[in-house]
Amino acid sequence: MTSAPAIGFEYRPSRRFLHCLALIGTLAVFAVVLSALVPWQKLLLAVSVPLATAVAMRRIAASPVIAAGWSADNSWTLHLAPHEDVPATLASFRALGSFVLLRLQTLERGVQVLLLTPDNSDADIRRRLRMRLATLQPGEALPRL
């Protein structure tokens, strides 16, 4: 089998995913308000849920990854915001319909999670990633650092 061509793509966090996360946080607050908890517990949770949601949204939106590349020899490179390229290894992945979730491990920055969705990536890139990820053997591209 010939080696697979390199795949490179620019990355930005999905706005739709952030909107869905905000909607889920809002629904969670409504669930707390409608629950049978005592008032002080409702207040505590009604304040905690939006704070936790905001922290999660901020963390996702502040991803340092600008671009990623998967070379023909199965090595990954992440291009980060301060204009540095760092090597990475594929820790895990999931392909769910038109979504592709990648967890990439770097020595300098730890785990970087990339969620590729229809609003932040090209359909052809996601298709090529899904096809190439499907060819991986169970431990092939997932070495531990």
Secondary structure as UniProt FT lines:
FT   STRAND          7..10
FT   HELIX           15..33
FT   HELIX           39..61
FT   STRAND          65..70
FT   TURN            72..73
FT   STRAND          76..80
FT   TURN            81..83
FT   STRAND          84..96
FT   TURN            97..98
FT   STRAND          99..106
FT   TURN            107..109
FT   STRAND          110..116
FT   TURN            118..120
FT   HELIX           123..134
FT   TURN            138..141
//
